[in-house]
Structure formats: structure tokens, C-alpha cells
Amino acid sequence: MGLIPDSVIEEVLARTDILETVRQYVALKRAGRNHKGLCPFHDENTPSFFVHPGMGIYKCFGCGEGGNVYQFLMALEGWSFPETVRHLAERCGVEIPEEDPREAKQARRRRQGKKLYLEIMKEAKAFYEARLWSEKGRAAQMYLKEREIPEETARAFGLGYAPQGWENLLNHMTAKGYRPQVLERAGLVMANDRGGHYDRFRHRVVFPVVDVWGNTLAFGGRTLAEDDKGAKYINSPETAFYKKGGELYGLDVAKRTIQKEEFALLVEGNFDVIALHAVGLSMAVAPMGTALTERQARLLKRFARQVVVAFDGDEAGKEATLRCLEPLEAAGLMTKVIRFSPGDDPDTFVRREGEQALRLKIEGAPPLVEWALDEVVRPVEGAAVETRIGALEEVGAILDRVRDETILRHYAEEAARRLNIDPAQVSKYIQRPSSRREAVKEELRRVHQGPRWTSAEYGVLVVLLDHPQWLEDFFREELDKLLTSHDLAMLLNLARDHYGEHGEIDGSLLVEAVEQVPLREMVSQALAEPDRGELYPPEQSLRWYRDCVLTLKKSWAQRMADYLQQELADVDFSNDRERFEQLTCQLKEVEQFKQALDREGVSVESIEDRPR
């Protein structure tokens, strides 16, 4: 490939609008004569990235990145300089002369092929659009009306109609001078066994697939005949100029709203996208009926900082939601998830409940990792040992996709609490699952035999059941985080709700509300302590409670210190100095906390004599 002449480089630069180019990657707002936004080259919360259209340059005052449109695309896309120039030259219609005749011929053929392809797709889109709004499209118009898609929204998405019959588009396009073989390569027609061709899309609402630059690349079609034996939805095949894993349906329409709202709403189907746009939720896009790819996730990252996944409420939608975790995490996008009832989807939900109901769902949506873990852990809490082991393996598979160390540790500890496994074991299991499996099995077997709480934990249960008015303060101060047992935290939370409802602890009702047999027995034992009144007279109850809490704090601090020391032992100082220093600092803080607890000087020895 020959050198690109300076004159061509300068002409491409002069013809390229840097503002419009950067907007394909960064949400920008006007700031005087310039525009600003969050830098795409480093993480920041306050915009320090500026584009100066008049000078044709960009500059980040946070990380120092800057230059013209060439440097911007090279840094962000990883392209070489010639690749960047050629990409922009193709967009602005500048031809680059090639020194090597063969390369020049190949480059010219590809440019001409793409130009022809886009011309064909543009003409096909116009054909389908015209048919939709003609008399022949009356059935398709009525169908859109039934789906509550207004004409304005349909026109914004360029919806069309492929008429009944086998050769409507074929005849139209050949009359325009396009050969059937070229139309076949573009995916618009198909060959029959007699050497002829026929239309791929027939008697269907047609959805053009448009890239962020406004080029029509492909089509999707939804049948209007409910008794049609064929597929309800069909799509264009992949071509030399269209790869479905690289595009998102509706992004060309949604990108401005996504930049403004700073999040994208990811749904499954084309009609979901259109239905949501129709009610004002115009940040919706869809992954072209396939599993979300890393390329599509990176495309979203250009415009959004956060993605809300809102797939169908059936089992397939659940599985598709789980598969989104890896590409979205890899792209560095914050991700939340909303789920619908089985048989429901965004389209039916918003038509029944309205825009505001869906916005409320979006506001209350949990992080995707949290939801995924809950889907795995919740069904097996209190289940058989082997079932819990299977769940832990799934937990590890989810957490393997989490890139942020802090978030990973948080969710690993939460999963450990709910499975009643030492957080350090879960951490090791995630790192080396095969070597930790037997130890985890043993821990789970012990858990299955019934709760094994410390004396201080059991003491907290007894005291708080005796003085339920203290439960609200216990949770407000987040003392439940000190417990080694998720089951005990759950029991105390249940007791708080019970006290709030009844104004007292009704032992029979509380025991009935506990589903797991071993836990029910522990609650019964705590409620029926024979020496309860003698051991915890009113004047001593508060002291006993404080003693228990102090013991819990000391135990928590020791567990944390042990965990950090183990983590330090596994860190290679020469290769990960930052992690080593971070752990050392955390260990120092924990040791200081332990010393402060020791200085409180409260005796808790007698607690250790309590029954467990």
C-alpha cells in the first residue's frame, strides 16, 4: 500500500467535521464557542474534554490527550494513520491514489462495491417506505396502528412494507439498472431452482438497519399473516458490508437521547425499540436478535456510561440477560437490569402500564451482577450440600466476569454470607476452583447440619428477641454486617418486621414464619431459654447486648485481618505493588480498629459460657 500524498491528507482533514466525528463517541454539550464532555480516554466525573470546531482540534485538560481528528480516531479505535485517513476519505468522498497498481485496483473495487451496496440499500429502503404509505400498505398501516406505533415514529425509523408477491422489489430494482446477482449478494433477493430470483421480504413490515452514520446496511421483516407457516421474523443475511454482531438496531435514532440521558435501554426486539420510542423512551436499542457481542457493547460505550437491560420476561429472556454480563463488563459499562413477568416484554408492559411505570422500574433496577447472583443463590439457600456447591460454581462463573476488584470483593462476600461460607474460601474458590472444591464441600456439609453460631451471635439473638425495640437500631447501625451467618441476619430482619407488624414478639407466629427446620429450632430455643429472665434481668440487658456487639466487632476485625494477611501472602510485590500497598494500608486500619476495641476494656468472658 503506497504512501498517501500530503495534499490528500490535508483535503480529508479540511472536509471532515471533527465535531460530528467526535459526537459519534462522546456526549458533548455546548460551552461557549466550543463543546465539552467526559473524556473517552480516562475515567472522570467532571467534564474536562473539549472540542474546538473552529480550530479542528480536541483537548482533555484531565489526562492531556489532544490533537486533530486523525489523532482522535487513532487513539480511540487503535487504527494506524493510513487506516484513519482512508476511513475518513471514504466518508467524505476523497479518492486516495495508490502506487501499487494491484492495491489501487483492489481499493477502488472495494470503494465502488461499498458505494454500490449503499446505493442499493438506500433505493430499497425508499421502495419499502413508499409502499408502506401507499394504498398497498393499508394492512401494514393498520398493523402498526394496532401495535400503537404512531406514523411519526414509524417514519423516524424509516419503516416500510414489502408487498405480497414474489418479484415486486426485484422488478423495481432491475428497472433501475441493478442486476439480480448483485441484489442477491446484497441479501435483498434469493435464487430459485429455475435460475431466476425472488424477493426475500414479502408481505412484511420492514425495518431498515441503519448505522450511526445514517447508512442503511440491512433489513428485518415481520410477517403480517398470523397463519404464515414461515418465520415470524426474518433478517438480511450478513454481507461483505454488514455484520449483524457489529450493529445495534435503533442506535441511529437513539444516540442523541442516550448521550443526553447518559444511559441506554437495551431490549430484545425491533418492535420493543419502536414501541418505547413511541412513548418517549427514545434511548432504547436492540442487539439485532442475537446475543449481545463485545463489539456492540463497545459501540454503546461511545454514547452511554450505563446500560439498563430490559429483555423479555420469559426464560429465554433471562438467559439472554445473563449472557449480556460478559460483553458489558468487558466494555466497562455500568449495567443494571429490569425483569418482567413471564409472558411480558417491554412493548406489552409500556402499552399496558405507560412510560412512567417503566421509568420507575429503571430507577429501581438492581445492578446486573447483583441480580445474576441472586438468581443463582436465592433458589438454593437452605438446599442440599451438593446443590449449594453447584450454585457456588455458578457464582464463580459470574464473578469471573467482574473486572473491578472492589466490586468483586463486595459481591464475593455477599455470596459467601448467603451461602454460609467463609468469604476467604469463596475468594480462593473463584481464583482456584478445582483446588478449593473439597474444602468448600466440607464447609457446606457443616452448614447443612444446622447453624453454628458463636456465643456472641446467639446472645444477640436472645437479647434482641427479649428486647425487640432495639432491633431497629441494630440494623440502622448496620451491625448485621458483623455476623458470620446470613441466616441469623435473615432471622433478625424477620423478627424486626414481625415486631413492626404486631408490636411485640409472638413466639408461635415467629417460629411459624421461619421456613428452614434447623433455624426454626434455634429460634424456639432462644425464645424458650429457661434462665432467660435470670441471666438477662432488665437492669443488665443493655450491658449484655453491648458486650455481645463488642465481641462481634472483635471477631469481625480478626476475620478481616486474617483475610488481608492471606491476600498479602498471595500478592507478588514486584508485579503488583499497587495492590500490595493497598492491602497493607487496609490491614493497618484494621489493626488500629482492633486496638481501639481492646481499649474499651469491657469484659466479655462470661458470654463464652452461653449455649450455642
GUFIKOL-404012 format. One line per field, with one value per residue (C-alpha): x, y, z. Coordinates in Angstrom, 2 decimals. Layout:
// GUFIKOL-404012
x <- X; ...
y <- Y; ...
z <- Z; ...
END
This chain:
// GUFIKOL-404012
x <- 0.00; 1.56; 2.07; -0.85; 0.03; 0.13; -2.38; -4.92; -4.29; -4.91; -8.04; -9.55; -8.79; -10.42; -13.57; -14.02; -16.17; -14.35; -17.39; -19.65; -16.98; -16.31; -20.05; -20.17; -18.12; -18.68; -21.77; -20.96; -22.62; -22.02; -19.64; -19.42; -17.97; -16.68; -18.17; -17.31; -17.94; -16.49; -13.11; -13.20; -9.52; -9.75; -12.40; -13.78; -16.97; -16.50; -16.12; -12.61; -12.67; -13.16; -13.68; -12.83; -14.60; -13.14; -9.58; -10.39; -8.86; -9.76; -8.10; -8.57; -7.34; -7.57; -5.30; -3.63; -4.82; -5.26; -4.88; -6.92; -9.50; -6.79; -5.21; -8.65; -9.60; -6.13; -6.18; -9.75; -10.05; -6.42; -6.15; -2.88; -2.55; -3.17; -6.22; -7.63; -7.09; -8.67; -11.67; -12.33; -11.56; -14.22; -16.72; -16.07; -15.67; -11.94; -10.17; -6.71; -4.31; -2.43; 1.15; 0.83; -1.50; -2.92; -3.59; -5.06; -7.38; -8.46; -9.06; -11.00; -13.14; -13.96; -14.86; -17.02; -18.59; -19.48; -20.79; -22.98; -24.13; -25.20; -26.96; -28.89; -29.89; -30.95; -33.11; -34.63; -35.42; -37.17; -39.15; -40.36; -41.20; -43.22; -45.20; -46.00; -47.66; -49.45; -52.79; -50.98; -49.64; -53.02; -52.75; -49.29; -50.55; -53.37; -50.94; -48.74; -51.84; -52.81; -49.31; -49.82; -46.93; -47.73; -46.87; -44.30; -42.33; -42.66; -41.27; -38.43; -37.30; -37.88; -40.32; -41.54; -43.73; -42.73; -45.84; -47.35; -45.93; -42.62; -40.93; -42.07; -38.68; -36.82; -38.69; -38.31; -34.57; -33.83; -35.78; -33.33; -30.44; -29.32; -28.56; -30.33; -26.97; -25.89; -29.22; -28.71; -25.27; -26.90; -29.37; -32.47; -33.44; -32.91; -32.19; -34.76; -34.10; -35.03; -32.18; -34.34; -34.72; -37.48; -37.89; -36.58; -39.18; -42.85; -45.99; -43.97; -43.38; -39.77; -37.24; -34.15; -30.93; -29.10; -25.60; -24.63; -23.56; -27.03; -26.25; -28.82; -26.99; -29.70; -33.36; -35.54; -39.10; -42.12; -44.91; -48.42; -50.04; -50.54; -51.20; -47.95; -46.09; -42.79; -40.80; -42.46; -39.25; -36.60; -33.46; -31.00; -28.01; -24.57; -22.76; -19.34; -20.54; -22.88; -22.11; -25.11; -22.88; -21.48; -24.68; -27.48; -30.99; -32.27; -28.91; -29.01; -32.28; -31.45; -27.86; -28.67; -31.06; -28.59; -25.93; -28.34; -29.73; -26.29; -27.76; -29.07; -32.10; -31.22; -34.23; -34.56; -36.69; -37.15; -40.77; -39.70; -37.37; -40.02; -42.76; -40.56; -39.56; -43.24; -43.96; -40.91; -38.30; -36.10; -32.89; -33.91; -31.81; -31.69; -28.87; -30.34; -32.00; -28.67; -26.70; -25.03; -21.45; -18.41; -18.35; -21.93; -21.10; -18.12; -20.39; -22.75; -19.79; -19.31; -22.59; -23.51; -21.94; -24.64; -26.85; -30.19; -31.00; -34.75; -35.24; -38.43; -39.77; -39.58; -36.79; -35.07; -35.03; -33.48; -30.74; -30.08; -29.80; -27.16; -25.18; -25.02; -22.88; -19.58; -19.58; -20.93; -18.36; -15.60; -16.67; -16.51; -20.18; -22.19; -25.11; -28.50; -31.35; -35.13; -37.20; -40.82; -43.38; -43.32; -45.09; -44.47; -41.96; -41.13; -43.61; -46.63; -45.63; -45.34; -48.56; -50.39; -48.70; -47.32; -43.97; -43.80; -44.22; -41.23; -39.17; -39.89; -38.65; -35.49; -34.88; -35.21; -33.26; -30.52; -27.00; -26.80; -24.18; -26.34; -29.37; -27.41; -26.02; -29.46; -30.87; -28.25; -28.14; -31.76; -33.19; -30.56; -30.48; -31.10; -30.85; -28.78; -24.98; -24.32; -26.87; -25.07; -21.77; -23.30; -24.50; -21.05; -19.62; -22.17; -21.31; -17.68; -18.60; -20.47; -17.76; -15.05; -16.54; -16.34; -13.30; -13.38; -11.57; -13.57; -16.91; -15.69; -14.80; -18.13; -20.18; -17.97; -18.52; -22.26; -22.49; -20.45; -22.79; -25.84; -24.27; -22.84; -19.27; -16.18; -15.55; -11.88; -12.93; -15.13; -12.28; -9.94; -12.62; -13.04; -9.30; -8.63; -11.96; -10.54; -8.15; -10.75; -13.68; -13.18; -12.73; -15.92; -17.76; -16.73; -17.85; -21.19; -21.72; -21.18; -23.65; -26.20; -26.06; -27.51; -26.34; -23.13; -23.15; -20.69; -21.81; -21.97; -24.20; -26.54; -26.50; -27.55; -30.48; -31.63; -31.30; -32.99; -35.89; -36.28; -35.95; -37.24; -37.41; -33.61; -33.84; -34.35; -31.15; -29.29; -30.00; -29.68; -26.14; -25.51; -24.45; -25.87; -22.76; -20.70; -22.48; -20.84; -24.24; -26.63; -29.30; -29.00; -29.20; -32.31; -33.87; -33.27; -34.70; -37.74; -38.10; -37.90; -40.70; -42.72; -42.32; -43.25; -46.44; -47.54; -45.95; -44.49; -42.79; -45.42; -43.27; -45.61; -46.17; -42.47; -41.46; -44.11; -42.66; -39.20; -39.08; -35.79; -36.11; -32.65; -33.25; -36.74; -35.27; -32.70; -35.41; -37.52; -34.52; -33.75; -37.36; -37.60; -34.33; -35.17; -32.79; -33.55; -35.12; -32.41; -29.47; -30.83; -32.71; -33.84; -31.01; -28.35; -29.85; -28.22; -24.81; -25.10; -26.18; -23.17; -20.86; -22.18; -21.75; -18.19; -17.36; -18.87; -16.76; -13.58; -14.41; -15.10; -11.83; -9.87; -11.50; -10.73; -7.12; -6.70; -8.20; -5.96; -2.86; -3.73; -4.30; -0.94; 0.77; -0.59; 0.41; 3.62; 5.10; 7.29; 4.39; 1.53; 2.99; -0.19; -2.32; 0.29; 0.31; -3.49; -3.78; -1.06; -2.92; -6.20; -4.51; -3.06; -6.51; -7.98; -5.21; -5.86; -9.56; -8.71; -6.58; -9.41; -11.75; -9.27; -9.09; -12.82; -11.93; -15.31; -15.20; -16.97; -15.56; -18.84; -20.50; -18.37; -20.20; -23.54; -25.09; -24.75
y <- 0.00; 3.27; 6.46; 8.85; 12.22; 15.22; 17.02; 14.21; 14.14; 17.88; 17.66; 14.89; 16.93; 20.02; 18.11; 16.27; 17.81; 16.98; 17.87; 15.44; 12.74; 13.07; 13.08; 9.50; 8.60; 11.29; 13.07; 16.77; 19.93; 23.45; 25.53; 28.97; 28.51; 25.06; 21.78; 19.70; 16.24; 13.36; 12.27; 8.88; 8.28; 8.23; 7.89; 11.16; 12.54; 16.21; 17.04; 18.17; 17.11; 19.95; 20.06; 23.27; 23.05; 26.33; 25.07; 21.44; 20.06; 18.38; 18.63; 16.94; 19.04; 16.00; 13.45; 15.71; 13.90; 16.20; 16.64; 16.70; 14.23; 11.85; 11.58; 11.18; 8.14; 6.59; 6.81; 5.60; 2.96; 1.82; 2.41; 3.25; 6.65; 5.33; 3.37; 6.51; 8.67; 6.05; 5.68; 9.42; 9.73; 7.14; 9.08; 12.46; 11.26; 11.86; 9.29; 8.18; 7.30; 4.02; 3.48; -0.30; -1.00; -4.15; -2.46; 0.52; -1.78; -3.67; -0.48; 1.02; -2.10; -2.15; 1.52; 1.11; -2.06; -0.34; 2.70; 0.47; -1.53; 1.60; 2.94; -0.32; -0.32; 3.31; 2.61; -0.50; 1.47; 4.15; 1.44; -0.18; 3.18; 4.31; 1.06; 1.35; 4.75; 3.79; 2.08; -1.28; -0.75; -0.36; -3.70; -2.80; 0.63; -1.00; -3.42; -0.55; 1.20; -1.93; -2.01; 1.67; 2.85; 6.41; 7.46; 9.97; 7.23; 4.84; 7.50; 8.32; 4.68; 4.51; 1.60; 0.13; -2.57; -5.43; -6.11; -9.50; -11.18; -12.68; -10.03; -6.56; -5.32; -7.38; -5.75; -2.28; -2.64; -4.25; -1.42; 0.90; -0.98; -3.26; -6.86; -9.68; -11.27; -8.02; -7.80; -11.40; -10.57; -7.64; -10.05; -8.48; -11.33; -15.09; -17.51; -20.14; -23.57; -22.37; -19.89; -16.91; -14.77; -13.72; -11.19; -12.17; -9.99; -10.49; -9.20; -7.97; -4.81; -3.96; -2.48; -0.88; -1.40; 1.94; 2.60; 5.62; 7.45; 7.12; 4.36; 1.61; -1.71; -4.38; -5.10; -7.10; -8.15; -9.09; -11.08; -9.65; -13.05; -14.71; -18.04; -17.76; -21.07; -19.26; -17.47; -14.56; -12.51; -12.80; -10.75; -9.89; -12.25; -10.93; -9.45; -8.02; -4.70; -5.82; -7.85; -8.10; -8.52; -5.06; -3.03; -2.09; -1.56; 1.97; 3.47; 5.99; 7.37; 6.86; 8.11; 11.75; 10.80; 8.25; 10.96; 13.29; 10.72; 9.06; 5.56; 3.18; 0.90; -2.46; -4.52; -7.67; -6.86; -4.20; -3.63; -3.18; -0.39; 1.33; 0.96; 2.55; 5.42; 5.98; 6.74; 8.93; 6.38; 7.16; 5.74; 2.16; -0.02; -3.76; -6.22; -7.36; -10.51; -12.07; -12.39; -9.09; -9.00; -7.19; -5.11; -3.97; -3.24; -1.11; 0.68; 1.51; 2.75; 5.55; 7.11; 5.80; 5.38; 2.96; 0.32; -0.92; -4.39; -4.94; -8.25; -10.33; -11.89; -15.50; -17.99; -17.19; -13.51; -14.40; -16.43; -13.67; -11.17; -13.32; -13.54; -9.73; -9.64; -10.56; -8.14; -5.23; -5.78; -6.09; -2.74; -1.12; -0.13; 0.19; -2.20; -2.58; -4.94; -4.87; -8.01; -8.52; -11.15; -14.34; -13.66; -9.92; -7.75; -4.02; -3.49; -5.04; -3.59; 0.00; -0.21; -1.52; 0.46; 3.53; 5.30; 6.40; 2.84; 1.72; 4.71; 3.72; 0.23; 1.72; 3.88; 0.89; -1.54; -3.50; -3.92; -6.80; -8.64; -8.38; -9.70; -12.53; -13.65; -13.51; -15.68; -18.30; -18.08; -17.46; -20.81; -22.85; -21.15; -23.96; -26.61; -29.81; -29.66; -30.70; -28.20; -25.39; -26.50; -26.25; -22.76; -21.74; -22.83; -20.61; -17.76; -18.15; -18.05; -14.76; -13.14; -14.17; -11.56; -8.69; -6.52; -4.11; -5.62; -3.65; -4.68; -8.27; -8.46; -6.94; -9.49; -12.40; -11.56; -11.16; -14.52; -16.11; -14.73; -16.07; -19.49; -19.54; -19.94; -18.10; -15.15; -16.12; -19.56; -18.01; -15.75; -18.72; -20.75; -18.07; -17.97; -21.71; -23.58; -27.09; -26.85; -25.41; -27.68; -30.26; -27.60; -25.91; -29.25; -29.76; -26.24; -26.71; -30.06; -28.38; -25.65; -28.26; -29.88; -26.67; -23.21; -22.99; -19.52; -18.01; -17.40; -13.67; -14.20; -16.46; -13.92; -11.16; -13.31; -13.99; -10.37; -8.87; -11.31; -10.26; -6.54; -6.25; -2.44; -2.48; -4.27; -1.08; 0.43; -2.83; -2.62; 1.16; 0.87; -1.96; -4.34; -7.19; -6.84; -8.16; -11.52; -14.55; -16.04; -14.76; -16.97; -15.10; -11.74; -13.00; -14.16; -10.82; -8.99; -11.25; -10.50; -6.76; -7.00; -9.19; -6.68; -3.80; -5.59; -6.94; -4.52; -7.50; -10.83; -13.57; -16.69; -19.12; -16.82; -16.01; -19.68; -20.47; -17.79; -19.47; -21.99; -23.83; -26.52; -26.02; -22.27; -22.78; -24.94; -22.25; -19.58; -21.86; -22.47; -18.74; -17.92; -20.71; -20.06; -21.33; -18.89; -16.02; -13.78; -14.53; -14.14; -11.03; -9.00; -5.59; -3.71; -5.87; -6.42; -3.37; -4.30; -7.86; -6.52; -4.18; -7.00; -9.17; -6.38; -5.72; -9.39; -9.39; -6.37; -8.06; -11.26; -9.34; -7.42; -10.63; -12.29; -9.25; -9.18; -12.89; -12.38; -9.40; -11.22; -14.17; -11.86; -10.17; -13.54; -14.23; -10.86; -10.61; -7.30; -6.88; -7.27; -5.71; -3.12; -1.00; -3.94; -4.80; -1.25; -1.10; -4.31; -3.16; 0.10; -1.76; -4.18; -1.27; 0.30; -2.99; -3.40; 0.12; -0.73; -3.86; -1.83; 0.67; -2.20; -3.56; -0.17; -0.26; -2.74; -4.39; -7.93; -10.45; -13.65; -14.76; -14.63; -17.56; -19.73; -19.21; -22.16; -22.11
z <- 0.00; -1.12; 0.80; 0.93; -0.64; 1.73; -0.45; 0.09; 3.85; 4.02; 1.83; 4.00; 7.11; 5.60; 4.61; 7.94; 10.65; 13.89; 15.99; 14.14; 14.26; 17.99; 18.69; 17.45; 20.53; 23.19; 24.53; 24.04; 25.31; 24.04; 26.14; 24.50; 21.02; 21.94; 23.17; 26.25; 27.61; 29.64; 28.30; 26.47; 27.29; 31.10; 33.82; 35.15; 36.66; 35.75; 32.03; 31.10; 27.43; 24.91; 21.15; 19.28; 15.88; 14.65; 15.13; 14.28; 17.47; 20.76; 24.16; 27.53; 30.45; 32.73; 31.03; 28.47; 25.32; 22.35; 18.62; 15.42; 14.17; 12.96; 16.41; 17.99; 15.89; 16.10; 19.91; 20.34; 17.61; 17.57; 13.82; 12.07; 10.45; 6.89; 8.10; 9.73; 6.65; 4.40; 6.70; 6.68; 2.97; 2.22; 4.33; 2.77; -0.81; -1.34; -3.53; -2.43; -5.27; -4.83; -6.01; -6.39; -9.35; -7.77; -4.44; -6.24; -8.15; -5.02; -3.05; -5.92; -6.32; -2.61; -2.57; -5.65; -4.19; -0.94; -2.78; -4.94; -1.91; -0.03; -3.14; -3.49; 0.16; 0.01; -3.04; -1.43; 1.73; -0.35; -2.17; 1.04; 2.66; -0.32; -0.33; 3.38; 2.95; -0.25; -0.70; -0.95; 2.54; 4.20; 6.05; 7.33; 8.43; 10.35; 11.95; 13.18; 14.49; 16.42; 17.91; 18.87; 16.68; 15.51; 11.96; 13.22; 14.97; 12.03; 9.68; 12.10; 11.90; 8.13; 8.45; 5.21; 3.72; 1.41; -0.71; -1.38; -4.44; -5.47; -7.59; -6.50; -5.27; -7.86; -10.76; -9.25; -8.74; -12.13; -13.76; -12.02; -13.64; -10.79; -11.77; -9.85; -8.95; -7.27; -5.42; -4.25; -2.83; -1.03; 0.58; -0.98; -3.30; -3.35; -6.20; -7.13; -8.63; -12.12; -12.42; -11.52; -8.38; -5.98; -3.17; 0.27; 2.05; 1.12; 2.89; 5.87; 7.83; 7.04; 9.49; 7.93; 9.88; 9.83; 11.17; 13.27; 10.12; 8.57; 6.04; 5.52; 5.81; 6.02; 6.74; 9.10; 8.35; 10.47; 8.84; 8.77; 8.22; 11.61; 9.83; 7.86; 8.10; 7.74; 10.43; 12.21; 11.83; 9.13; 8.63; 5.91; 5.74; 6.57; 3.59; 2.78; 4.22; 7.00; 10.13; 12.47; 15.54; 14.95; 14.80; 17.21; 15.95; 16.56; 17.59; 14.76; 16.20; 19.88; 20.08; 20.89; 23.70; 25.04; 25.21; 26.96; 29.43; 29.85; 29.65; 27.01; 27.40; 25.84; 24.70; 22.62; 19.61; 16.95; 17.94; 21.56; 20.45; 18.35; 20.99; 23.65; 21.37; 20.62; 24.31; 24.84; 25.95; 22.98; 24.44; 23.53; 21.21; 20.42; 19.53; 16.21; 17.57; 18.58; 21.80; 22.63; 21.33; 22.70; 19.52; 20.15; 23.80; 22.73; 20.28; 23.17; 25.22; 22.68; 23.75; 27.21; 30.64; 31.78; 30.19; 31.54; 30.20; 29.74; 27.95; 27.76; 30.95; 29.74; 30.46; 27.15; 28.11; 31.46; 29.81; 27.27; 30.14; 31.85; 28.60; 28.47; 31.60; 29.97; 26.99; 29.05; 31.81; 29.20; 27.72; 31.16; 31.22; 34.42; 33.96; 35.62; 34.85; 34.95; 34.56; 33.56; 34.45; 32.34; 29.08; 29.38; 27.49; 27.23; 24.40; 26.14; 29.52; 28.34; 26.33; 29.40; 32.20; 30.42; 30.20; 33.84; 35.12; 33.10; 34.21; 37.82; 37.02; 35.54; 38.61; 40.93; 38.77; 40.60; 39.16; 36.69; 38.79; 41.92; 40.06; 38.44; 41.80; 43.39; 40.59; 41.42; 45.23; 46.22; 45.00; 46.87; 50.26; 52.72; 49.99; 49.98; 50.12; 46.53; 45.27; 47.09; 45.61; 42.15; 42.98; 44.14; 40.81; 39.05; 41.43; 40.43; 36.74; 37.28; 39.37; 36.90; 34.55; 37.05; 36.28; 39.23; 42.25; 44.82; 43.32; 43.01; 46.71; 47.70; 45.78; 46.78; 50.44; 49.95; 48.18; 50.96; 53.63; 51.87; 51.32; 54.86; 53.59; 54.82; 52.42; 52.22; 50.94; 48.28; 47.21; 46.89; 45.15; 42.49; 41.89; 42.03; 41.91; 41.45; 44.38; 46.78; 45.96; 48.70; 51.41; 50.27; 50.35; 53.95; 54.92; 53.22; 54.95; 58.31; 57.36; 56.29; 59.74; 61.19; 62.15; 64.19; 65.62; 68.03; 71.60; 70.94; 67.91; 69.85; 72.69; 70.29; 69.13; 72.72; 73.87; 70.80; 70.96; 74.57; 73.71; 70.12; 70.43; 69.91; 66.54; 64.53; 65.96; 65.34; 61.61; 61.37; 62.75; 60.22; 62.98; 60.92; 58.72; 61.67; 61.66; 60.10; 59.30; 56.67; 58.27; 61.58; 59.79; 58.00; 61.29; 62.97; 59.99; 60.12; 63.85; 63.16; 60.58; 62.94; 65.79; 63.48; 62.47; 65.87; 68.36; 70.24; 69.60; 69.28; 69.61; 67.84; 64.88; 64.56; 64.63; 62.01; 59.72; 59.71; 56.86; 57.50; 60.19; 61.83; 62.09; 63.47; 66.22; 67.09; 67.34; 69.53; 71.78; 72.05; 72.87; 75.47; 77.37; 80.92; 82.62; 80.30; 82.91; 85.48; 83.11; 81.42; 84.07; 82.83; 84.56; 82.83; 79.38; 77.80; 79.15; 77.83; 74.46; 74.30; 75.36; 72.54; 69.98; 71.15; 70.75; 67.25; 66.31; 67.58; 65.70; 62.51; 62.85; 63.36; 60.34; 58.21; 59.42; 58.64; 55.20; 54.37; 55.60; 53.35; 50.41; 51.09; 51.07; 47.59; 46.08; 44.06; 45.24; 42.18; 39.74; 41.69; 44.02; 44.00; 45.20; 47.88; 49.21; 49.19; 51.21; 53.63; 54.24; 54.81; 57.23; 59.19; 59.52; 60.75; 63.33; 64.60; 64.86; 66.89; 69.27; 69.76; 70.65; 73.15; 74.83; 75.54; 78.27; 78.51; 79.79; 77.64; 79.06; 80.57; 77.16; 76.06; 78.60; 76.87; 74.98; 71.19
END
